[in-house]
Amino acid sequence: MRTRLVAAITLLGVLASCGAEAPATPLTENSTPTSSPTTATTRTSPEPSLSSSVQAATQGQQVIAAESDFGTILFGDTGQAIYLFDVETTSRPRCYGPCAEAWPPVLTDGAPRAGERVQQSLLGTTQRADGTTQVTYDGHPLYFYAHEGTYEVKCHDVFLNGGTWYAIQPDGHPAP
C-alpha cells in the first residue's frame, strides 16, 4: 500500500511540472521515462497578444517563432511553447483524456496564422474526435504543456504518455 501511495505522489509531481526530476516508477502502463526532463526559460521574445493561447482565436490561432535555450522554436501568440508528440506520425491526434489535460491541443476557430519566421505553408488543421479544430505544423498536431508560463520550455525531449514531446523549430523539425 505504501509503495502505491509513493508511486501516485511521484506521478502527480511529474504531471505538475515537466521540469521536475523524472520518477523511478512508470508514468503509464506502457511508458517509462527515458531521460530527465530539460528545463529552460526564455525571456528575449516579443510581448504576447491579449488573446488566450489555450482557447481558439476567432481569426485563427497565431503561431510565432521566438528564441529559447533550444534555438528558435514555435510559441502560441501568448508566448506558450508549442510541442509535437513523436508517436503522431500523421495529422491524426492521439493525445486525449489525461494526456490532453497535461498537453492541451493548440485549437483554432479559423485558419491558423503565421507570425514572423513561421512558414504559413506548414500550418494546417485537423479535426479532433470532439469536433474541435487542432492546429498542425508540417503535418503534426500541435500541443501546449499545461504547466508552463510565458516563454518557458520545460518539456522538450521528454518521454511521457507513451512518446517523446519536442519543441518545434520553424522548419517543422524537432529542436535539438
Buried (B, 14 or more C-beta within 10 A) or exposed (E): EEEEEEBEEBBEEBBEBBBBEBBEBEBEEEBBBEEEBBBBBBEEBBEBBEBBBBEBBEEBBBBBBBEBBBEBBBBBBBBBBBBBBBEBEEBEBBBEEEBBEBBBBBBBEEBBBBBEEBBEEBBBBBEBEEEBBBBBBBBBBBBBBBBBEBBBBBBBBBBBBBBBBBBBBBEBEBBE
